[in-house]
């Protein structure tokens, strides 16, 4: 499960920037992949993240689609394949 307060690996610029760590400050579950708005949640399954049905707010004042994040210590570009 991914929870608010967890640290994730994140790629800015739609997944093209180098991997950086970021802390999750908010989670929204969307009905369809790559929607920007959804229903707030305290935690989500990593399956939903891999389906790209989660929008994540981050401690660095950025937000990300599920495809831009992965568990800390992994590369989102490799983890989603």
Biopython code that builds the backbone (N, CA, C, O; Angstrom):
import numpy as np
from Bio.PDB.StructureBuilder import StructureBuilder

atoms = [
    (1, "UNK", "N", (0.838, -1.186, 0.000)),
    (1, "UNK", "CA", (0.000, 0.000, 0.000)),
    (1, "UNK", "C", (0.885, 1.253, 0.000)),
    (1, "UNK", "O", (1.935, 1.298, 0.641)),
    (2, "UNK", "N", (0.432, 2.250, -0.729)),
    (2, "UNK", "CA", (1.064, 3.558, -0.741)),
    (2, "UNK", "C", (0.233, 4.464, 0.146)),
    (2, "UNK", "O", (-0.984, 4.554, -0.022)),
    (3, "UNK", "N", (0.886, 5.146, 1.101)),
    (3, "UNK", "CA", (0.176, 5.983, 2.061)),
    (3, "UNK", "C", (0.727, 7.404, 2.063)),
    (3, "UNK", "O", (1.871, 7.645, 1.679)),
    (4, "UNK", "N", (-0.108, 8.332, 2.502)),
    (4, "UNK", "CA", (0.366, 9.698, 2.717)),
    (4, "UNK", "C", (1.492, 9.635, 3.741)),
    (4, "UNK", "O", (1.372, 8.972, 4.771)),
    (5, "UNK", "N", (2.588, 10.331, 3.448)),
    (5, "UNK", "CA", (3.769, 10.319, 4.309)),
    (5, "UNK", "C", (4.867, 9.404, 3.809)),
    (5, "UNK", "O", (6.003, 9.505, 4.270)),
    (6, "UNK", "N", (4.557, 8.504, 2.870)),
    (6, "UNK", "CA", (5.567, 7.620, 2.290)),
    (6, "UNK", "C", (6.494, 8.398, 1.357)),
    (6, "UNK", "O", (6.085, 9.384, 0.743)),
    (7, "UNK", "N", (7.726, 7.955, 1.259)),
    (7, "UNK", "CA", (8.676, 8.507, 0.296)),
    (7, "UNK", "C", (8.667, 7.614, -0.941)),
    (7, "UNK", "O", (8.715, 6.387, -0.841)),
    (8, "UNK", "N", (8.605, 8.252, -2.105)),
    (8, "UNK", "CA", (8.563, 7.529, -3.375)),
    (8, "UNK", "C", (9.678, 8.013, -4.291)),
    (8, "UNK", "O", (10.226, 9.100, -4.105)),
    (9, "UNK", "N", (10.003, 7.189, -5.281)),
    (9, "UNK", "CA", (10.868, 7.628, -6.372)),
    (9, "UNK", "C", (9.972, 8.356, -7.364)),
    (9, "UNK", "O", (8.868, 7.897, -7.656)),
    (10, "UNK", "N", (10.438, 9.491, -7.885)),
    (10, "UNK", "CA", (9.593, 10.350, -8.724)),
    (10, "UNK", "C", (10.425, 10.901, -9.875)),
    (10, "UNK", "O", (11.599, 11.234, -9.707)),
    (11, "UNK", "N", (9.809, 10.990, -11.033)),
    (11, "UNK", "CA", (10.444, 11.627, -12.199)),
    (11, "UNK", "C", (9.580, 12.805, -12.629)),
    (11, "UNK", "O", (8.419, 12.630, -12.999)),
    (12, "UNK", "N", (10.146, 13.995, -12.580)),
    (12, "UNK", "CA", (9.472, 15.223, -12.994)),
    (12, "UNK", "C", (9.454, 15.289, -14.525)),
    (12, "UNK", "O", (10.025, 14.434, -15.202)),
    (13, "UNK", "N", (8.801, 16.301, -15.046)),
    (13, "UNK", "CA", (8.752, 16.569, -16.493)),
    (13, "UNK", "C", (8.159, 15.381, -17.251)),
    (13, "UNK", "O", (8.724, 14.893, -18.230)),
    (14, "UNK", "N", (6.999, 14.934, -16.762)),
    (14, "UNK", "CA", (6.267, 13.832, -17.387)),
    (14, "UNK", "C", (7.108, 12.563, -17.477)),
    (14, "UNK", "O", (6.959, 11.767, -18.405)),
    (15, "UNK", "N", (7.997, 12.387, -16.493)),
    (15, "UNK", "CA", (8.776, 11.164, -16.413)),
    (15, "UNK", "C", (10.093, 11.205, -17.145)),
    (15, "UNK", "O", (10.730, 10.166, -17.313)),
    (16, "UNK", "N", (10.533, 12.398, -17.596)),
    (16, "UNK", "CA", (11.774, 12.480, -18.352)),
    (16, "UNK", "C", (12.958, 12.970, -17.526)),
    (16, "UNK", "O", (14.102, 12.768, -17.934)),
    (17, "UNK", "N", (12.725, 13.607, -16.380)),
    (17, "UNK", "CA", (13.818, 14.079, -15.530)),
    (17, "UNK", "C", (14.439, 12.921, -14.757)),
    (17, "UNK", "O", (13.858, 11.837, -14.693)),
    (18, "UNK", "N", (15.618, 13.140, -14.169)),
    (18, "UNK", "CA", (16.241, 12.105, -13.337)),
    (18, "UNK", "C", (15.355, 11.746, -12.140)),
    (18, "UNK", "O", (14.512, 12.538, -11.719)),
    (19, "UNK", "N", (15.556, 10.561, -11.610)),
    (19, "UNK", "CA", (14.789, 10.093, -10.458)),
    (19, "UNK", "C", (15.184, 10.899, -9.223)),
    (19, "UNK", "O", (16.366, 11.144, -8.982)),
    (20, "UNK", "N", (14.183, 11.310, -8.443)),
    (20, "UNK", "CA", (14.391, 12.005, -7.175)),
    (20, "UNK", "C", (13.412, 11.432, -6.156)),
    (20, "UNK", "O", (12.375, 10.883, -6.528)),
    (21, "UNK", "N", (13.737, 11.559, -4.885)),
    (21, "UNK", "CA", (12.819, 11.143, -3.834)),
    (21, "UNK", "C", (11.868, 12.282, -3.506)),
    (21, "UNK", "O", (12.250, 13.451, -3.563)),
    (22, "UNK", "N", (10.629, 11.945, -3.163)),
    (22, "UNK", "CA", (9.629, 12.926, -2.757)),
    (22, "UNK", "C", (8.680, 12.260, -1.765)),
    (22, "UNK", "O", (8.466, 11.049, -1.813)),
    (23, "UNK", "N", (8.120, 13.058, -0.873)),
    (23, "UNK", "CA", (7.184, 12.559, 0.133)),
    (23, "UNK", "C", (5.761, 12.821, -0.348)),
    (23, "UNK", "O", (5.446, 13.915, -0.817)),
    (24, "UNK", "N", (4.907, 11.809, -0.229)),
    (24, "UNK", "CA", (3.503, 11.910, -0.635)),
    (24, "UNK", "C", (2.735, 12.729, 0.395)),
    (24, "UNK", "O", (2.751, 12.417, 1.586)),
    (25, "UNK", "N", (2.058, 13.786, -0.076)),
    (25, "UNK", "CA", (1.238, 14.615, 0.814)),
    (25, "UNK", "C", (-0.249, 14.481, 0.523)),
    (25, "UNK", "O", (-1.075, 14.935, 1.314)),
    (26, "UNK", "N", (-0.603, 13.861, -0.607)),
    (26, "UNK", "CA", (-2.002, 13.666, -0.953)),
    (26, "UNK", "C", (-2.151, 12.613, -2.033)),
    (26, "UNK", "O", (-1.257, 12.419, -2.856)),
    (27, "UNK", "N", (-3.296, 11.931, -2.024)),
    (27, "UNK", "CA", (-3.589, 10.881, -3.005)),
    (27, "UNK", "C", (-5.016, 11.036, -3.497)),
    (27, "UNK", "O", (-5.925, 11.254, -2.697)),
    (28, "UNK", "N", (-5.225, 10.927, -4.789)),
    (28, "UNK", "CA", (-6.561, 10.914, -5.387)),
    (28, "UNK", "C", (-6.662, 9.700, -6.292)),
    (28, "UNK", "O", (-5.780, 9.459, -7.116)),
    (29, "UNK", "N", (-7.739, 8.931, -6.140)),
    (29, "UNK", "CA", (-8.003, 7.792, -7.002)),
    (29, "UNK", "C", (-8.924, 8.251, -8.120)),
    (29, "UNK", "O", (-9.976, 8.837, -7.864)),
    (30, "UNK", "N", (-8.526, 7.984, -9.365)),
    (30, "UNK", "CA", (-9.317, 8.400, -10.519)),
    (30, "UNK", "C", (-10.063, 7.208, -11.113)),
    (30, "UNK", "O", (-9.697, 6.056, -10.881)),
    (31, "UNK", "N", (-11.088, 7.493, -11.861)),
    (31, "UNK", "CA", (-11.874, 6.441, -12.489)),
    (31, "UNK", "C", (-11.153, 5.879, -13.713)),
    (31, "UNK", "O", (-11.173, 4.673, -13.958)),
    (32, "UNK", "N", (-10.520, 6.762, -14.471)),
    (32, "UNK", "CA", (-9.791, 6.366, -15.671)),
    (32, "UNK", "C", (-8.308, 6.699, -15.519)),
    (32, "UNK", "O", (-7.957, 7.572, -14.725)),
    (33, "UNK", "N", (-7.426, 6.020, -16.269)),
    (33, "UNK", "CA", (-6.003, 6.361, -16.231)),
    (33, "UNK", "C", (-5.748, 7.794, -16.698)),
    (33, "UNK", "O", (-6.420, 8.309, -17.591)),
    (34, "UNK", "N", (-4.753, 8.418, -16.062)),
    (34, "UNK", "CA", (-4.254, 9.758, -16.408)),
    (34, "UNK", "C", (-5.293, 10.867, -16.286)),
    (34, "UNK", "O", (-5.166, 11.904, -16.938)),
    (35, "UNK", "N", (-6.310, 10.668, -15.470)),
    (35, "UNK", "CA", (-7.185, 11.791, -15.137)),
    (35, "UNK", "C", (-6.483, 12.607, -14.067)),
    (35, "UNK", "O", (-5.716, 12.064, -13.272)),
    (36, "UNK", "N", (-6.741, 13.905, -14.042)),
    (36, "UNK", "CA", (-6.051, 14.764, -13.078)),
    (36, "UNK", "C", (-6.786, 14.841, -11.741)),
    (36, "UNK", "O", (-6.158, 15.103, -10.714)),
    (37, "UNK", "N", (-8.079, 14.623, -11.732)),
    (37, "UNK", "CA", (-8.852, 14.774, -10.496)),
    (37, "UNK", "C", (-9.562, 13.479, -10.157)),
    (37, "UNK", "O", (-10.033, 12.759, -11.038)),
    (38, "UNK", "N", (-9.629, 13.192, -8.859)),
    (38, "UNK", "CA", (-10.283, 11.975, -8.408)),
    (38, "UNK", "C", (-10.791, 12.148, -6.987)),
    (38, "UNK", "O", (-10.960, 13.267, -6.503)),
    (39, "UNK", "N", (-11.028, 11.034, -6.337)),
    (39, "UNK", "CA", (-11.518, 11.026, -4.964)),
    (39, "UNK", "C", (-10.341, 10.905, -4.004)),
    (39, "UNK", "O", (-9.492, 10.030, -4.172)),
    (40, "UNK", "N", (-10.283, 11.783, -2.992)),
    (40, "UNK", "CA", (-9.175, 11.734, -2.031)),
    (40, "UNK", "C", (-9.133, 10.405, -1.286)),
    (40, "UNK", "O", (-10.163, 9.787, -1.018)),
    (41, "UNK", "N", (-7.918, 9.985, -0.960)),
    (41, "UNK", "CA", (-7.711, 8.745, -0.213)),
    (41, "UNK", "C", (-6.501, 8.912, 0.705)),
    (41, "UNK", "O", (-5.603, 9.706, 0.425)),
    (42, "UNK", "N", (-6.487, 8.165, 1.789)),
    (42, "UNK", "CA", (-5.353, 8.165, 2.720)),
    (42, "UNK", "C", (-4.294, 7.163, 2.274)),
    (42, "UNK", "O", (-3.106, 7.346, 2.541)),
    (43, "UNK", "N", (-4.734, 6.096, 1.589)),
    (43, "UNK", "CA", (-3.817, 5.089, 1.074)),
    (43, "UNK", "C", (-4.433, 4.436, -0.156)),
    (43, "UNK", "O", (-5.653, 4.401, -0.316)),
    (44, "UNK", "N", (-3.566, 3.920, -1.017)),
    (44, "UNK", "CA", (-4.015, 3.251, -2.243)),
    (44, "UNK", "C", (-3.131, 2.026, -2.471)),
    (44, "UNK", "O", (-2.018, 1.950, -1.951)),
    (45, "UNK", "N", (-3.625, 1.085, -3.238)),
    (45, "UNK", "CA", (-2.804, -0.082, -3.579)),
    (45, "UNK", "C", (-1.826, 0.303, -4.689)),
    (45, "UNK", "O", (-2.113, 1.165, -5.520)),
    (46, "UNK", "N", (-0.676, -0.348, -4.683)),
    (46, "UNK", "CA", (0.291, -0.108, -5.748)),
    (46, "UNK", "C", (-0.256, -0.572, -7.093)),
    (46, "UNK", "O", (0.193, -0.099, -8.137)),
    (47, "UNK", "N", (-1.229, -1.498, -7.082)),
    (47, "UNK", "CA", (-1.879, -1.923, -8.336)),
    (47, "UNK", "C", (-2.556, -0.741, -9.019)),
    (47, "UNK", "O", (-2.458, -0.590, -10.236)),
    (48, "UNK", "N", (-3.247, 0.103, -8.240)),
    (48, "UNK", "CA", (-3.890, 1.292, -8.819)),
    (48, "UNK", "C", (-2.852, 2.262, -9.363)),
    (48, "UNK", "O", (-3.069, 2.888, -10.401)),
    (49, "UNK", "N", (-1.718, 2.392, -8.664)),
    (49, "UNK", "CA", (-0.638, 3.254, -9.150)),
    (49, "UNK", "C", (-0.142, 2.728, -10.496)),
    (49, "UNK", "O", (0.037, 3.505, -11.434)),
    (50, "UNK", "N", (0.079, 1.423, -10.599)),
    (50, "UNK", "CA", (0.566, 0.837, -11.852)),
    (50, "UNK", "C", (-0.459, 0.956, -12.974)),
    (50, "UNK", "O", (-0.090, 0.980, -14.148)),
    (51, "UNK", "N", (-1.750, 1.030, -12.621)),
    (51, "UNK", "CA", (-2.791, 1.240, -13.624)),
    (51, "UNK", "C", (-2.893, 2.711, -14.024)),
    (51, "UNK", "O", (-3.692, 3.071, -14.888)),
    (52, "UNK", "N", (-2.073, 3.562, -13.385)),
    (52, "UNK", "CA", (-2.058, 5.010, -13.637)),
    (52, "UNK", "C", (-3.388, 5.659, -13.263)),
    (52, "UNK", "O", (-3.832, 6.599, -13.921)),
    (53, "UNK", "N", (-4.021, 5.155, -12.205)),
    (53, "UNK", "CA", (-5.302, 5.684, -11.731)),
    (53, "UNK", "C", (-5.154, 6.408, -10.401)),
    (53, "UNK", "O", (-6.103, 6.493, -9.623)),
    (54, "UNK", "N", (-3.958, 6.930, -10.145)),
    (54, "UNK", "CA", (-3.704, 7.677, -8.917)),
    (54, "UNK", "C", (-2.981, 8.971, -9.275)),
    (54, "UNK", "O", (-2.023, 8.962, -10.047)),
    (55, "UNK", "N", (-3.441, 10.070, -8.714)),
    (55, "UNK", "CA", (-2.742, 11.350, -8.805)),
    (55, "UNK", "C", (-2.157, 11.617, -7.426)),
    (55, "UNK", "O", (-2.857, 11.520, -6.418)),
    (56, "UNK", "N", (-0.876, 11.954, -7.387)),
    (56, "UNK", "CA", (-0.158, 12.102, -6.127)),
    (56, "UNK", "C", (0.298, 13.550, -5.952)),
    (56, "UNK", "O", (0.909, 14.130, -6.849)),
    (57, "UNK", "N", (-0.002, 14.121, -4.799)),
    (57, "UNK", "CA", (0.557, 15.421, -4.425)),
    (57, "UNK", "C", (1.835, 15.153, -3.644)),
    (57, "UNK", "O", (1.894, 14.236, -2.824)),
    (58, "UNK", "N", (2.865, 15.966, -3.907)),
    (58, "UNK", "CA", (4.177, 15.724, -3.321)),
    (58, "UNK", "C", (4.644, 16.900, -2.473)),
    (58, "UNK", "O", (4.181, 18.027, -2.646)),
    (59, "UNK", "N", (5.562, 16.626, -1.559)),
    (59, "UNK", "CA", (6.070, 17.629, -0.628)),
    (59, "UNK", "C", (6.854, 18.743, -1.314)),
    (59, "UNK", "O", (7.100, 19.780, -0.699)),
    (60, "UNK", "N", (7.247, 18.558, -2.558)),
    (60, "UNK", "CA", (8.009, 19.572, -3.288)),
    (60, "UNK", "C", (7.085, 20.518, -4.076)),
    (60, "UNK", "O", (7.532, 21.212, -4.990)),
    (61, "UNK", "N", (5.800, 20.536, -3.712)),
    (61, "UNK", "CA", (4.783, 21.388, -4.346)),
    (61, "UNK", "C", (4.423, 20.950, -5.759)),
    (61, "UNK", "O", (3.809, 21.717, -6.500)),
    (62, "UNK", "N", (4.789, 19.745, -6.142)),
    (62, "UNK", "CA", (4.438, 19.204, -7.448)),
    (62, "UNK", "C", (3.373, 18.123, -7.279)),
    (62, "UNK", "O", (3.103, 17.662, -6.170)),
    (63, "UNK", "N", (2.781, 17.735, -8.395)),
    (63, "UNK", "CA", (1.886, 16.577, -8.404)),
    (63, "UNK", "C", (2.367, 15.667, -9.516)),
    (63, "UNK", "O", (3.119, 16.081, -10.398)),
    (64, "UNK", "N", (1.918, 14.410, -9.460)),
    (64, "UNK", "CA", (2.374, 13.437, -10.449)),
    (64, "UNK", "C", (1.279, 12.424, -10.740)),
    (64, "UNK", "O", (0.466, 12.098, -9.875)),
    (65, "UNK", "N", (1.273, 11.936, -11.959)),
    (65, "UNK", "CA", (0.457, 10.780, -12.294)),
    (65, "UNK", "C", (1.139, 9.539, -11.710)),
    (65, "UNK", "O", (2.323, 9.568, -11.375)),
    (66, "UNK", "N", (0.387, 8.470, -11.597)),
    (66, "UNK", "CA", (0.945, 7.224, -11.085)),
    (66, "UNK", "C", (2.135, 6.733, -11.880)),
    (66, "UNK", "O", (3.043, 6.122, -11.316)),
    (67, "UNK", "N", (2.149, 6.986, -13.178)),
    (67, "UNK", "CA", (3.248, 6.518, -14.032)),
    (67, "UNK", "C", (4.565, 7.223, -13.743)),
    (67, "UNK", "O", (5.615, 6.770, -14.199)),
    (68, "UNK", "N", (4.532, 8.330, -12.990)),
    (68, "UNK", "CA", (5.742, 9.083, -12.687)),
    (68, "UNK", "C", (6.354, 8.696, -11.345)),
    (68, "UNK", "O", (7.411, 9.214, -10.982)),
    (69, "UNK", "N", (5.711, 7.791, -10.598)),
    (69, "UNK", "CA", (6.241, 7.403, -9.297)),
    (69, "UNK", "C", (6.381, 5.887, -9.213)),
    (69, "UNK", "O", (5.776, 5.137, -9.980)),
    (70, "UNK", "N", (7.198, 5.467, -8.259)),
    (70, "UNK", "CA", (7.376, 4.049, -7.964)),
    (70, "UNK", "C", (7.897, 3.938, -6.536)),
    (70, "UNK", "O", (8.227, 4.953, -5.924)),
    (71, "UNK", "N", (7.977, 2.718, -5.993)),
    (71, "UNK", "CA", (8.517, 2.574, -4.643)),
    (71, "UNK", "C", (9.928, 3.149, -4.555)),
    (71, "UNK", "O", (10.704, 3.068, -5.507)),
    (72, "UNK", "N", (10.247, 3.725, -3.409)),
    (72, "UNK", "CA", (11.561, 4.327, -3.197)),
    (72, "UNK", "C", (12.651, 3.309, -3.537)),
    (72, "UNK", "O", (12.556, 2.139, -3.166)),
    (73, "UNK", "N", (13.682, 3.765, -4.243)),
    (73, "UNK", "CA", (14.789, 2.900, -4.617)),
    (73, "UNK", "C", (14.612, 2.242, -5.976)),
    (73, "UNK", "O", (15.472, 1.476, -6.409)),
    (74, "UNK", "N", (13.493, 2.535, -6.661)),
    (74, "UNK", "CA", (13.269, 1.985, -7.999)),
    (74, "UNK", "C", (13.157, 3.142, -8.986)),
    (74, "UNK", "O", (13.025, 4.300, -8.592)),
    (75, "UNK", "N", (13.212, 2.812, -10.266)),
    (75, "UNK", "CA", (13.062, 3.818, -11.324)),
    (75, "UNK", "C", (11.652, 3.686, -11.902)),
    (75, "UNK", "O", (11.306, 2.627, -12.426)),
    (76, "UNK", "N", (10.825, 4.746, -11.817)),
    (76, "UNK", "CA", (9.466, 4.658, -12.353)),
    (76, "UNK", "C", (9.412, 4.179, -13.795)),
    (76, "UNK", "O", (8.496, 3.442, -14.161)),
    (77, "UNK", "N", (10.370, 4.579, -14.622)),
    (77, "UNK", "CA", (10.352, 4.180, -16.032)),
    (77, "UNK", "C", (10.536, 2.672, -16.200)),
    (77, "UNK", "O", (10.024, 2.095, -17.159)),
    (78, "UNK", "N", (11.244, 2.039, -15.298)),
    (78, "UNK", "CA", (11.461, 0.590, -15.363)),
    (78, "UNK", "C", (10.366, -0.170, -14.617)),
    (78, "UNK", "O", (9.958, -1.250, -15.045)),
    (79, "UNK", "N", (9.895, 0.383, -13.514)),
    (79, "UNK", "CA", (8.910, -0.289, -12.649)),
    (79, "UNK", "C", (7.559, -0.454, -13.330)),
    (79, "UNK", "O", (6.865, -1.438, -13.073)),
    (80, "UNK", "N", (7.171, 0.467, -14.180)),
    (80, "UNK", "CA", (5.865, 0.422, -14.840)),
    (80, "UNK", "C", (5.837, -0.458, -16.076)),
    (80, "UNK", "O", (4.775, -0.625, -16.676)),
    (81, "UNK", "N", (6.945, -1.015, -16.470)),
    (81, "UNK", "CA", (6.965, -1.852, -17.681)),
    (81, "UNK", "C", (6.480, -3.236, -17.381)),
    (81, "UNK", "O", (6.427, -4.080, -18.276)),
]
sb = StructureBuilder()
sb.init_structure("model")
sb.init_model(0)
sb.init_chain("A")
sb.init_seg("    ")
for serial, (resi, resn, name, xyz) in enumerate(atoms, 1):
    if name == "N":
        sb.init_residue(resn, " ", resi, " ")
    sb.init_atom(name, np.array(xyz, "f"), 0.0, 1.0, " ", f" {name:<3s}", serial, name[0])
structure = sb.get_structure()
